[in-house]
Amino acid sequence: MMENVLTHRIIAAAAQAFWCQDDFLHEIQITLAALADVEYRREKDRERLKQRFGPDAVKHRLWVERESRYQADREPYLRKLEQLRRRIRSDLFSGL
């Protein structure tokens, strides 16, 4: 019987956290879209660099610079996703 009550509370909390908070879902979507854009730009940079003529050492140096920029661009979105994950857990388990 206790499992039924707990299950019901989890389902209710999940429904409230995900389906009733459109702004929260929108935050997740926007963050994932921005992160996907960063990933796409990285792949385009990689392809352009592969097609570039010149010494491998120069290509490597350019790739290291681009990779550093990629990590810096990506970091704020990863932090935001972690905040959203914590918020999901908090919302899900706050009513239990």
Distance bins in CASP14 RR format, pairs under 12 A and 6 or more apart:
PFRMAT RR
TARGET T0000
AUTHOR 0000-0000-0000
RMODE 2
METHOD distances of the structure
MODEL  1
1 7 0 0 0 0 0 1 0 0 0 0 0
1 8 0 0 0 0 0 1 0 0 0 0 0
2 8 0 0 0 0 0 1 0 0 0 0 0
2 9 0 0 0 0 0 1 0 0 0 0 0
2 96 0 0 0 0 0 1 0 0 0 0 0
3 9 0 0 0 0 0 1 0 0 0 0 0
3 10 0 0 0 0 0 1 0 0 0 0 0
4 10 0 0 0 0 0 1 0 0 0 0 0
4 11 0 0 0 0 0 1 0 0 0 0 0
5 11 0 0 0 0 0 1 0 0 0 0 0
5 12 0 0 0 0 0 1 0 0 0 0 0
5 95 0 0 0 0 0 1 0 0 0 0 0
5 96 0 0 0 0 1 0 0 0 0 0 0
6 12 0 0 0 0 0 1 0 0 0 0 0
6 13 0 0 0 0 0 1 0 0 0 0 0
6 93 0 0 0 0 0 1 0 0 0 0 0
6 95 0 0 0 0 0 1 0 0 0 0 0
6 96 1 0 0 1 0 0 0 0 0 0 0
7 13 0 0 0 0 0 1 0 0 0 0 0
7 14 0 0 0 0 0 1 0 0 0 0 0
7 96 0 0 0 0 0 1 0 0 0 0 0
8 14 0 0 0 0 0 1 0 0 0 0 0
8 15 0 0 0 0 0 1 0 0 0 0 0
8 95 0 0 0 0 0 1 0 0 0 0 0
8 96 0 0 0 0 0 1 0 0 0 0 0
9 15 0 0 0 0 0 1 0 0 0 0 0
9 16 0 0 0 0 0 1 0 0 0 0 0
9 92 0 0 0 0 1 0 0 0 0 0 0
9 93 0 0 0 0 1 0 0 0 0 0 0
9 94 0 0 0 0 0 1 0 0 0 0 0
9 95 1 0 0 1 0 0 0 0 0 0 0
9 96 1 0 1 0 0 0 0 0 0 0 0
10 16 0 0 0 0 0 1 0 0 0 0 0
10 17 0 0 0 0 0 1 0 0 0 0 0
10 89 0 0 0 0 0 1 0 0 0 0 0
10 91 0 0 0 0 0 1 0 0 0 0 0
10 92 1 0 0 1 0 0 0 0 0 0 0
10 93 0 0 0 0 1 0 0 0 0 0 0
10 94 0 0 0 0 0 1 0 0 0 0 0
10 95 0 0 0 0 1 0 0 0 0 0 0
10 96 1 0 0 1 0 0 0 0 0 0 0
11 17 0 0 0 0 0 1 0 0 0 0 0
11 18 0 0 0 0 0 1 0 0 0 0 0
11 19 0 0 0 0 0 1 0 0 0 0 0
11 92 0 0 0 0 0 1 0 0 0 0 0
11 95 0 0 0 0 0 1 0 0 0 0 0
11 96 0 0 0 0 0 1 0 0 0 0 0
12 18 0 0 0 0 0 1 0 0 0 0 0
12 19 0 0 0 0 0 1 0 0 0 0 0
12 20 0 0 0 0 0 1 0 0 0 0 0
12 91 0 0 0 0 0 1 0 0 0 0 0
12 92 0 0 0 0 1 0 0 0 0 0 0
12 93 0 0 0 0 0 1 0 0 0 0 0
12 94 0 0 0 0 0 1 0 0 0 0 0
12 95 0 0 0 0 1 0 0 0 0 0 0
12 96 0 0 0 0 1 0 0 0 0 0 0
13 19 0 0 0 0 0 1 0 0 0 0 0
13 20 0 0 0 0 0 1 0 0 0 0 0
13 21 0 0 0 0 0 1 0 0 0 0 0
13 88 0 0 0 0 0 1 0 0 0 0 0
13 89 0 0 0 0 0 1 0 0 0 0 0
13 90 0 0 0 0 1 0 0 0 0 0 0
13 91 1 0 0 1 0 0 0 0 0 0 0
13 92 1 0 1 0 0 0 0 0 0 0 0
13 93 1 0 0 1 0 0 0 0 0 0 0
13 94 1 0 0 1 0 0 0 0 0 0 0
13 95 1 0 1 0 0 0 0 0 0 0 0
13 96 1 0 0 1 0 0 0 0 0 0 0
14 20 0 0 0 0 0 1 0 0 0 0 0
14 21 0 0 0 0 0 1 0 0 0 0 0
14 88 0 0 0 0 1 0 0 0 0 0 0
14 89 0 0 0 0 0 1 0 0 0 0 0
14 91 0 0 0 0 1 0 0 0 0 0 0
14 92 1 0 1 0 0 0 0 0 0 0 0
14 93 0 0 0 0 0 1 0 0 0 0 0
14 94 0 0 0 0 0 1 0 0 0 0 0
14 95 0 0 0 0 0 1 0 0 0 0 0
14 96 0 0 0 0 0 1 0 0 0 0 0
15 21 0 0 0 0 0 1 0 0 0 0 0
15 91 0 0 0 0 0 1 0 0 0 0 0
15 92 0 0 0 0 0 1 0 0 0 0 0
16 24 0 0 0 0 0 1 0 0 0 0 0
16 88 0 0 0 0 0 1 0 0 0 0 0
16 90 0 0 0 0 0 1 0 0 0 0 0
16 91 1 0 0 1 0 0 0 0 0 0 0
16 92 0 0 0 0 1 0 0 0 0 0 0
16 93 0 0 0 0 0 1 0 0 0 0 0
16 94 0 0 0 0 1 0 0 0 0 0 0
16 95 0 0 0 0 1 0 0 0 0 0 0
17 23 0 0 0 0 0 1 0 0 0 0 0
17 24 1 0 0 1 0 0 0 0 0 0 0
17 25 0 0 0 0 1 0 0 0 0 0 0
17 28 0 0 0 0 0 1 0 0 0 0 0
17 84 0 0 0 0 0 1 0 0 0 0 0
17 85 0 0 0 0 0 1 0 0 0 0 0
17 87 0 0 0 0 1 0 0 0 0 0 0
17 88 1 0 0 1 0 0 0 0 0 0 0
17 89 0 0 0 0 1 0 0 0 0 0 0
17 90 0 0 0 0 1 0 0 0 0 0 0
17 91 1 1 0 0 0 0 0 0 0 0 0
17 92 1 0 1 0 0 0 0 0 0 0 0
17 93 0 0 0 0 1 0 0 0 0 0 0
17 94 0 0 0 0 1 0 0 0 0 0 0
17 95 0 0 0 0 0 1 0 0 0 0 0
18 24 1 0 0 1 0 0 0 0 0 0 0
18 25 1 0 0 1 0 0 0 0 0 0 0
18 26 0 0 0 0 0 1 0 0 0 0 0
18 27 0 0 0 0 0 1 0 0 0 0 0
18 28 0 0 0 0 1 0 0 0 0 0 0
18 84 0 0 0 0 0 1 0 0 0 0 0
18 87 0 0 0 0 0 1 0 0 0 0 0
18 88 0 0 0 0 1 0 0 0 0 0 0
18 91 0 0 0 0 1 0 0 0 0 0 0
18 92 0 0 0 0 1 0 0 0 0 0 0
19 25 0 0 0 0 1 0 0 0 0 0 0
19 91 0 0 0 0 0 1 0 0 0 0 0
20 91 0 0 0 0 1 0 0 0 0 0 0
21 27 0 0 0 0 1 0 0 0 0 0 0
21 28 0 0 0 0 0 1 0 0 0 0 0
21 84 0 0 0 0 0 1 0 0 0 0 0
21 87 0 0 0 0 1 0 0 0 0 0 0
21 88 0 0 0 0 0 1 0 0 0 0 0
21 91 1 0 0 1 0 0 0 0 0 0 0
21 92 0 0 0 0 0 1 0 0 0 0 0
22 28 0 0 0 0 0 1 0 0 0 0 0
22 29 0 0 0 0 0 1 0 0 0 0 0
23 29 0 0 0 0 0 1 0 0 0 0 0
23 30 0 0 0 0 0 1 0 0 0 0 0
23 84 0 0 0 0 0 1 0 0 0 0 0
23 87 0 0 0 0 0 1 0 0 0 0 0
24 30 0 0 0 0 0 1 0 0 0 0 0
24 31 0 0 0 0 0 1 0 0 0 0 0
24 83 0 0 0 0 0 1 0 0 0 0 0
24 84 1 0 0 1 0 0 0 0 0 0 0
24 85 0 0 0 0 0 1 0 0 0 0 0
24 87 1 0 0 1 0 0 0 0 0 0 0
24 88 0 0 0 0 1 0 0 0 0 0 0
24 90 0 0 0 0 0 1 0 0 0 0 0
24 91 0 0 0 0 1 0 0 0 0 0 0
24 92 0 0 0 0 0 1 0 0 0 0 0
25 31 0 0 0 0 0 1 0 0 0 0 0
25 32 0 0 0 0 0 1 0 0 0 0 0
25 84 0 0 0 0 0 1 0 0 0 0 0
25 87 0 0 0 0 0 1 0 0 0 0 0
25 88 0 0 0 0 0 1 0 0 0 0 0
25 91 0 0 0 0 0 1 0 0 0 0 0
26 32 0 0 0 0 0 1 0 0 0 0 0
26 33 0 0 0 0 0 1 0 0 0 0 0
26 84 0 0 0 0 0 1 0 0 0 0 0
27 33 0 0 0 0 0 1 0 0 0 0 0
27 34 0 0 0 0 0 1 0 0 0 0 0
27 77 0 0 0 0 0 1 0 0 0 0 0
27 80 1 0 0 1 0 0 0 0 0 0 0
27 81 0 0 0 0 1 0 0 0 0 0 0
27 83 0 0 0 0 1 0 0 0 0 0 0
27 84 1 0 0 1 0 0 0 0 0 0 0
27 85 0 0 0 0 0 1 0 0 0 0 0
27 87 0 0 0 0 1 0 0 0 0 0 0
27 88 0 0 0 0 0 1 0 0 0 0 0
28 34 0 0 0 0 0 1 0 0 0 0 0
28 35 0 0 0 0 0 1 0 0 0 0 0
28 77 0 0 0 0 0 1 0 0 0 0 0
28 80 0 0 0 0 1 0 0 0 0 0 0
28 81 1 0 0 1 0 0 0 0 0 0 0
28 83 0 0 0 0 0 1 0 0 0 0 0
28 84 1 0 1 0 0 0 0 0 0 0 0
28 85 0 0 0 0 1 0 0 0 0 0 0
28 87 0 0 0 0 1 0 0 0 0 0 0
28 88 0 0 0 0 1 0 0 0 0 0 0
29 35 0 0 0 0 0 1 0 0 0 0 0
29 36 0 0 0 0 0 1 0 0 0 0 0
29 80 0 0 0 0 0 1 0 0 0 0 0
29 81 0 0 0 0 0 1 0 0 0 0 0
29 84 0 0 0 0 0 1 0 0 0 0 0
30 36 0 0 0 0 0 1 0 0 0 0 0
30 37 0 0 0 0 0 1 0 0 0 0 0
30 77 0 0 0 0 1 0 0 0 0 0 0
30 80 0 0 0 0 1 0 0 0 0 0 0
30 81 0 0 0 0 0 1 0 0 0 0 0
30 84 0 0 0 0 0 1 0 0 0 0 0
31 37 0 0 0 0 0 1 0 0 0 0 0
31 38 0 0 0 0 0 1 0 0 0 0 0
31 74 0 0 0 0 0 1 0 0 0 0 0
31 76 0 0 0 0 1 0 0 0 0 0 0
31 77 1 0 1 0 0 0 0 0 0 0 0
31 78 0 0 0 0 1 0 0 0 0 0 0
31 79 0 0 0 0 1 0 0 0 0 0 0
31 80 1 0 1 0 0 0 0 0 0 0 0
31 81 1 0 1 0 0 0 0 0 0 0 0
31 82 0 0 0 0 0 1 0 0 0 0 0
31 83 0 0 0 0 1 0 0 0 0 0 0
31 84 1 0 0 1 0 0 0 0 0 0 0
31 85 0 0 0 0 0 1 0 0 0 0 0
31 87 0 0 0 0 0 1 0 0 0 0 0
32 38 0 0 0 0 0 1 0 0 0 0 0
32 39 0 0 0 0 0 1 0 0 0 0 0
32 77 0 0 0 0 1 0 0 0 0 0 0
32 78 0 0 0 0 0 1 0 0 0 0 0
32 80 0 0 0 0 1 0 0 0 0 0 0
32 81 1 0 0 1 0 0 0 0 0 0 0
32 84 0 0 0 0 1 0 0 0 0 0 0
33 39 0 0 0 0 0 1 0 0 0 0 0
33 40 0 0 0 0 0 1 0 0 0 0 0
33 77 0 0 0 0 1 0 0 0 0 0 0
33 80 0 0 0 0 0 1 0 0 0 0 0
33 81 0 0 0 0 0 1 0 0 0 0 0
34 40 0 0 0 0 0 1 0 0 0 0 0
34 41 0 0 0 0 0 1 0 0 0 0 0
34 73 0 0 0 0 1 0 0 0 0 0 0
34 74 0 0 0 0 1 0 0 0 0 0 0
34 75 0 0 0 0 0 1 0 0 0 0 0
34 76 0 0 0 0 1 0 0 0 0 0 0
34 77 1 0 1 0 0 0 0 0 0 0 0
34 78 0 0 0 0 0 1 0 0 0 0 0
34 80 0 0 0 0 1 0 0 0 0 0 0
34 81 0 0 0 0 0 1 0 0 0 0 0
35 41 0 0 0 0 0 1 0 0 0 0 0
35 42 0 0 0 0 0 1 0 0 0 0 0
35 70 0 0 0 0 0 1 0 0 0 0 0
35 73 0 0 0 0 1 0 0 0 0 0 0
35 74 1 0 0 1 0 0 0 0 0 0 0
35 75 0 0 0 0 0 1 0 0 0 0 0
35 76 0 0 0 0 1 0 0 0 0 0 0
35 77 1 0 1 0 0 0 0 0 0 0 0
35 78 1 0 0 1 0 0 0 0 0 0 0
35 79 0 0 0 0 0 1 0 0 0 0 0
35 80 0 0 0 0 1 0 0 0 0 0 0
35 81 1 0 0 1 0 0 0 0 0 0 0
35 82 0 0 0 0 0 1 0 0 0 0 0
35 84 0 0 0 0 0 1 0 0 0 0 0
36 42 0 0 0 0 0 1 0 0 0 0 0
36 43 0 0 0 0 0 1 0 0 0 0 0
36 74 0 0 0 0 0 1 0 0 0 0 0
36 77 0 0 0 0 1 0 0 0 0 0 0
36 81 0 0 0 0 0 1 0 0 0 0 0
37 43 0 0 0 0 0 1 0 0 0 0 0
37 44 0 0 0 0 0 1 0 0 0 0 0
37 70 0 0 0 0 0 1 0 0 0 0 0
37 73 0 0 0 0 1 0 0 0 0 0 0
37 74 0 0 0 0 0 1 0 0 0 0 0
37 77 0 0 0 0 1 0 0 0 0 0 0
38 44 0 0 0 0 0 1 0 0 0 0 0
38 45 0 0 0 0 0 1 0 0 0 0 0
38 66 0 0 0 0 0 1 0 0 0 0 0
38 69 0 0 0 0 1 0 0 0 0 0 0
38 70 1 0 0 1 0 0 0 0 0 0 0
38 71 0 0 0 0 1 0 0 0 0 0 0
38 72 0 0 0 0 1 0 0 0 0 0 0
38 73 1 0 1 0 0 0 0 0 0 0 0
38 74 1 0 1 0 0 0 0 0 0 0 0
38 75 0 0 0 0 1 0 0 0 0 0 0
38 76 0 0 0 0 1 0 0 0 0 0 0
38 77 1 0 0 1 0 0 0 0 0 0 0
38 78 0 0 0 0 1 0 0 0 0 0 0
39 45 0 0 0 0 0 1 0 0 0 0 0
39 46 0 0 0 0 0 1 0 0 0 0 0
39 70 0 0 0 0 1 0 0 0 0 0 0
39 71 0 0 0 0 0 1 0 0 0 0 0
39 73 0 0 0 0 1 0 0 0 0 0 0
39 74 1 0 0 1 0 0 0 0 0 0 0
39 77 0 0 0 0 1 0 0 0 0 0 0
39 78 0 0 0 0 0 1 0 0 0 0 0
40 46 0 0 0 0 0 1 0 0 0 0 0
40 47 0 0 0 0 0 1 0 0 0 0 0
40 70 0 0 0 0 0 1 0 0 0 0 0
40 73 0 0 0 0 0 1 0 0 0 0 0
40 74 0 0 0 0 0 1 0 0 0 0 0
41 47 0 0 0 0 0 1 0 0 0 0 0
41 48 0 0 0 0 0 1 0 0 0 0 0
41 66 0 0 0 0 1 0 0 0 0 0 0
41 67 0 0 0 0 0 1 0 0 0 0 0
41 69 0 0 0 0 1 0 0 0 0 0 0
41 70 1 0 0 1 0 0 0 0 0 0 0
41 73 1 0 0 1 0 0 0 0 0 0 0
41 74 0 0 0 0 0 1 0 0 0 0 0
42 48 0 0 0 0 0 1 0 0 0 0 0
42 49 0 0 0 0 0 1 0 0 0 0 0
42 63 0 0 0 0 0 1 0 0 0 0 0
42 66 1 0 0 1 0 0 0 0 0 0 0
42 67 0 0 0 0 1 0 0 0 0 0 0
42 68 0 0 0 0 0 1 0 0 0 0 0
42 69 0 0 0 0 1 0 0 0 0 0 0
42 70 1 0 1 0 0 0 0 0 0 0 0
42 71 0 0 0 0 1 0 0 0 0 0 0
42 72 0 0 0 0 0 1 0 0 0 0 0
42 73 0 0 0 0 1 0 0 0 0 0 0
42 74 0 0 0 0 1 0 0 0 0 0 0
43 49 0 0 0 0 0 1 0 0 0 0 0
43 50 0 0 0 0 0 1 0 0 0 0 0
43 66 0 0 0 0 0 1 0 0 0 0 0
43 70 0 0 0 0 0 1 0 0 0 0 0
44 50 0 0 0 0 0 1 0 0 0 0 0
44 51 0 0 0 0 0 1 0 0 0 0 0
44 66 0 0 0 0 0 1 0 0 0 0 0
44 70 0 0 0 0 0 1 0 0 0 0 0
45 51 0 0 0 0 0 1 0 0 0 0 0
45 52 0 0 0 0 0 1 0 0 0 0 0
45 59 0 0 0 0 0 1 0 0 0 0 0
45 62 0 0 0 0 1 0 0 0 0 0 0
45 63 0 0 0 0 1 0 0 0 0 0 0
45 64 0 0 0 0 0 1 0 0 0 0 0
45 65 0 0 0 0 1 0 0 0 0 0 0
45 66 1 0 1 0 0 0 0 0 0 0 0
45 67 0 0 0 0 1 0 0 0 0 0 0
45 68 0 0 0 0 0 1 0 0 0 0 0
45 69 0 0 0 0 1 0 0 0 0 0 0
45 70 1 0 0 1 0 0 0 0 0 0 0
45 73 0 0 0 0 0 1 0 0 0 0 0
46 52 0 0 0 0 0 1 0 0 0 0 0
46 59 0 0 0 0 0 1 0 0 0 0 0
46 62 0 0 0 0 0 1 0 0 0 0 0
46 63 1 0 0 1 0 0 0 0 0 0 0
46 66 1 0 0 1 0 0 0 0 0 0 0
46 67 0 0 0 0 1 0 0 0 0 0 0
46 70 0 0 0 0 1 0 0 0 0 0 0
47 63 0 0 0 0 0 1 0 0 0 0 0
47 66 0 0 0 0 0 1 0 0 0 0 0
48 59 0 0 0 0 0 1 0 0 0 0 0
48 62 0 0 0 0 1 0 0 0 0 0 0
48 63 0 0 0 0 0 1 0 0 0 0 0
48 66 0 0 0 0 1 0 0 0 0 0 0
49 56 0 0 0 0 0 1 0 0 0 0 0
49 58 0 0 0 0 1 0 0 0 0 0 0
49 59 1 0 1 0 0 0 0 0 0 0 0
49 60 0 0 0 0 1 0 0 0 0 0 0
49 61 0 0 0 0 0 1 0 0 0 0 0
49 62 1 0 0 1 0 0 0 0 0 0 0
49 63 1 0 1 0 0 0 0 0 0 0 0
49 64 0 0 0 0 0 1 0 0 0 0 0
49 65 0 0 0 0 0 1 0 0 0 0 0
49 66 1 0 0 1 0 0 0 0 0 0 0
49 67 0 0 0 0 0 1 0 0 0 0 0
50 56 0 0 0 0 0 1 0 0 0 0 0
50 59 0 0 0 0 1 0 0 0 0 0 0
50 60 0 0 0 0 0 1 0 0 0 0 0
50 62 0 0 0 0 0 1 0 0 0 0 0
50 63 0 0 0 0 1 0 0 0 0 0 0
51 59 0 0 0 0 0 1 0 0 0 0 0
52 58 0 0 0 0 1 0 0 0 0 0 0
52 59 1 0 0 1 0 0 0 0 0 0 0
52 60 0 0 0 0 0 1 0 0 0 0 0
52 61 0 0 0 0 0 1 0 0 0 0 0
52 62 1 0 0 1 0 0 0 0 0 0 0
52 63 0 0 0 0 0 1 0 0 0 0 0
52 66 0 0 0 0 0 1 0 0 0 0 0
53 59 0 0 0 0 1 0 0 0 0 0 0
54 60 0 0 0 0 0 1 0 0 0 0 0
54 61 0 0 0 0 0 1 0 0 0 0 0
54 62 0 0 0 0 0 1 0 0 0 0 0
55 61 0 0 0 0 1 0 0 0 0 0 0
55 62 0 0 0 0 0 1 0 0 0 0 0
56 62 0 0 0 0 0 1 0 0 0 0 0
56 63 0 0 0 0 0 1 0 0 0 0 0
57 63 0 0 0 0 0 1 0 0 0 0 0
57 64 0 0 0 0 0 1 0 0 0 0 0
58 64 0 0 0 0 0 1 0 0 0 0 0
58 65 0 0 0 0 0 1 0 0 0 0 0
59 65 0 0 0 0 0 1 0 0 0 0 0
59 66 0 0 0 0 0 1 0 0 0 0 0
60 66 0 0 0 0 0 1 0 0 0 0 0
60 67 0 0 0 0 0 1 0 0 0 0 0
61 67 0 0 0 0 0 1 0 0 0 0 0
61 68 0 0 0 0 0 1 0 0 0 0 0
62 68 0 0 0 0 0 1 0 0 0 0 0
62 69 0 0 0 0 0 1 0 0 0 0 0
63 69 0 0 0 0 0 1 0 0 0 0 0
63 70 0 0 0 0 1 0 0 0 0 0 0
64 70 0 0 0 0 0 1 0 0 0 0 0
64 71 0 0 0 0 0 1 0 0 0 0 0
65 71 0 0 0 0 0 1 0 0 0 0 0
65 72 0 0 0 0 0 1 0 0 0 0 0
66 72 0 0 0 0 0 1 0 0 0 0 0
66 73 0 0 0 0 0 1 0 0 0 0 0
67 73 0 0 0 0 0 1 0 0 0 0 0
67 74 0 0 0 0 0 1 0 0 0 0 0
68 74 0 0 0 0 0 1 0 0 0 0 0
68 75 0 0 0 0 0 1 0 0 0 0 0
69 75 0 0 0 0 0 1 0 0 0 0 0
70 77 0 0 0 0 0 1 0 0 0 0 0
70 78 0 0 0 0 0 1 0 0 0 0 0
71 77 0 0 0 0 0 1 0 0 0 0 0
71 78 0 0 0 0 1 0 0 0 0 0 0
72 78 0 0 0 0 0 1 0 0 0 0 0
74 80 0 0 0 0 0 1 0 0 0 0 0
74 81 0 0 0 0 0 1 0 0 0 0 0
75 81 0 0 0 0 0 1 0 0 0 0 0
75 82 0 0 0 0 0 1 0 0 0 0 0
76 82 0 0 0 0 0 1 0 0 0 0 0
76 83 0 0 0 0 0 1 0 0 0 0 0
77 83 0 0 0 0 0 1 0 0 0 0 0
77 84 0 0 0 0 0 1 0 0 0 0 0
78 84 0 0 0 0 0 1 0 0 0 0 0
78 85 0 0 0 0 0 1 0 0 0 0 0
79 85 0 0 0 0 0 1 0 0 0 0 0
79 86 0 0 0 0 0 1 0 0 0 0 0
80 86 0 0 0 0 0 1 0 0 0 0 0
80 87 0 0 0 0 0 1 0 0 0 0 0
81 87 0 0 0 0 0 1 0 0 0 0 0
81 88 0 0 0 0 0 1 0 0 0 0 0
82 88 0 0 0 0 0 1 0 0 0 0 0
82 89 0 0 0 0 0 1 0 0 0 0 0
83 89 0 0 0 0 0 1 0 0 0 0 0
83 90 0 0 0 0 0 1 0 0 0 0 0
84 90 0 0 0 0 0 1 0 0 0 0 0
84 91 0 0 0 0 0 1 0 0 0 0 0
85 91 0 0 0 0 0 1 0 0 0 0 0
85 92 0 0 0 0 0 1 0 0 0 0 0
86 92 0 0 0 0 0 1 0 0 0 0 0
86 93 0 0 0 0 0 1 0 0 0 0 0
86 94 0 0 0 0 0 1 0 0 0 0 0
87 93 0 0 0 0 0 1 0 0 0 0 0
87 94 0 0 0 0 0 1 0 0 0 0 0
88 94 0 0 0 0 0 1 0 0 0 0 0
89 95 0 0 0 0 0 1 0 0 0 0 0
89 96 0 0 0 0 0 1 0 0 0 0 0
90 96 0 0 0 0 0 1 0 0 0 0 0
END
